[in-house]
């Protein structure tokens, strides 16, 4: 082989062409943008997950009451947590709402500063207690009915929020926008 042919082979195998580099860069950009879209904002993802979890828990509690016909239950809300409650009779004149001791329906603490809860009933925003005992906000009946209202979950400092509309007949609907 001549020196000229050897030099041409070495030059041809030394690197990538500009077209090959551009194709690789475009592919890396597409994969990175798809990954970013699928991951999304962490707060937005957490808001979506927590809204679905609360709606699912409401459906579970309603269905459990329909099947068992158990006594009174309710959902208690605080700005940073929620829990399903049961009415406990202490004596003839004393009754108290206590959180369920249950992995799915017990006290659920939201991550501090990431999500906040609010409850609106008949167009009026209801105050949520910060601490102390639990108060019932959404009562669940053993025939499937529940207190109608709207539970809102929002990310403080951002325009991110989702809502759960509760119907008197026991419907639970997750909404992206506040219902009119």
C-alpha positions in Angstrom: 0.0 0.0 0.0 1.3 3.4 -0.8 2.0 6.2 1.7 -0.8 8.3 0.1 -3.4 5.5 0.5 -2.4 4.9 4.1 -2.6 8.6 4.9 -6.1 8.8 3.4 -7.3 5.7 5.5 -5.9 7.2 8.7 -7.5 10.6 8.0 -10.9 8.9 7.3 -10.9 7.0 10.6 -9.7 9.8 12.9 -13.1 11.4 13.8 -16.7 12.0 13.3 -18.3 14.1 10.6 -20.2 17.2 11.4 -23.5 15.5 10.4 -22.9 12.6 12.7 -22.2 15.0 15.6 -25.4 17.0 14.9 -27.5 13.8 14.7 -26.2 12.7 18.1 -26.8 16.1 19.7 -30.4 16.2 18.4 -31.0 12.7 19.8 -29.6 13.6 23.2 -31.8 16.8 23.2 -34.9 14.8 22.4 -34.2 12.2 25.1 -33.5 15.0 27.7 -36.7 16.9 26.9 -38.8 13.7 27.1 -37.2 12.9 30.5 -37.9 16.4 31.7 -41.5 16.2 30.6 -42.1 12.8 32.2 -40.5 13.9 35.5 -42.2 17.3 35.6 -42.1 19.7 38.6 -41.7 17.8 41.9 -44.4 19.9 43.6 -46.8 19.4 40.8 -46.3 15.6 40.8 -46.7 15.5 44.6 -49.9 17.6 44.3 -51.3 15.2 41.7 -50.4 12.1 43.7 -51.7 13.4 47.0 -55.0 14.5 45.4 -55.5 11.0 43.9 -54.6 9.4 47.3 -57.1 11.5 49.2 -59.9 10.8 46.6 -59.1 7.1 46.6 -59.2 7.1 50.4 -62.6 8.8 50.4 -63.9 6.1 48.0 -62.4 3.4 50.1 -63.9 4.7 53.3 -67.3 5.1 51.6 -67.2 1.6 50.2 -66.1 0.1 53.5 -69.1 1.7 55.3 -71.4 0.5 52.6 -70.2 -3.1 53.0 -69.9 -3.2 56.8 -72.7 -0.9 57.7 -70.5 0.4 60.5 -71.2 3.4 62.7 -70.5 7.0 61.9 -67.3 8.0 60.3 -66.0 11.3 59.0 -63.0 13.0 57.4 -61.2 15.5 59.6 -59.0 18.1 57.9 -56.2 20.3 59.0 -54.2 22.6 56.7 -51.3 20.2 56.8 -52.9 16.8 57.4 -56.1 14.7 57.2 -57.5 11.6 58.9 -60.6 9.5 58.8 -62.4 9.6 62.2 -64.7 7.3 64.0 -67.3 8.4 66.7 -66.3 6.8 70.0 -68.9 6.7 72.8 -67.1 7.3 76.1 -70.1 7.2 78.4 -73.9 8.0 78.1 -73.3 11.7 77.5 -69.8 11.9 76.1 -68.8 11.2 72.5 -65.6 12.0 70.8 -64.2 11.8 67.2 -60.9 9.9 67.1 -58.6 9.2 64.2 -58.7 5.7 62.8 -55.7 3.5 63.5 -55.4 2.2 60.0 -52.5 2.4 57.5 -54.7 3.7 54.6 -57.4 5.7 56.5 -55.4 6.9 59.5 -53.7 10.2 60.0 -51.9 11.4 56.8 -49.4 14.2 57.4 -48.6 16.3 54.3 -45.0 17.5 53.7 -44.6 20.8 55.5 -44.6 23.8 53.2 -45.2 21.7 50.1 -49.0 21.2 50.2 -51.9 22.8 52.0 -55.6 21.7 52.4 -58.7 23.9 52.4 -62.4 23.0 52.6 -65.4 24.8 51.1 -69.0 24.0 51.9 -72.0 25.7 50.3 -69.7 28.4 48.8 -68.2 29.3 52.2 -64.6 28.4 53.2 -64.5 26.5 56.4 -61.8 27.2 59.0 -59.5 24.2 59.6 -58.0 23.7 63.1 -54.2 23.9 63.3 -53.8 21.5 66.3 -55.7 19.9 69.1 -58.4 17.3 68.6 -59.8 16.3 65.3 -63.1 17.8 64.0 -65.3 16.1 61.4 -65.6 18.1 58.2 -67.0 15.5 55.8 -69.4 13.0 57.4 -69.7 9.6 55.7 -72.9 7.7 56.1 -73.3 3.9 55.9 -75.7 4.2 53.0 -73.1 6.0 50.8 -73.9 9.6 51.4 -71.4 12.2 52.5 -71.2 15.9 53.3 -71.1 17.8 50.0 -68.2 20.2 49.5 -64.9 20.9 47.8 -61.5 19.9 49.2 -58.7 21.9 47.7 -55.0 21.0 47.8 -52.5 23.7 46.8 -48.8 24.4 46.6 -48.1 27.5 48.7 -46.4 30.3 46.7 -47.3 28.7 43.3 -50.4 28.8 41.2 -50.7 25.0 41.5 -53.9 23.5 42.9 -56.3 20.7 42.5 -59.8 20.1 43.9 -62.0 17.2 45.0 -65.7 17.7 44.6 -67.8 15.7 47.0 -71.5 15.0 46.2 -74.2 14.3 48.7 -74.8 10.9 47.1 -71.2 9.9 47.7 -69.6 10.9 44.4 -65.9 11.9 44.5 -64.5 13.8 41.5 -61.0 15.1 41.1 -60.8 18.5 39.2 -57.9 20.5 37.9 -59.9 23.8 38.1 -62.1 25.2 40.8 -65.7 24.4 39.8 -68.0 27.3 39.1 
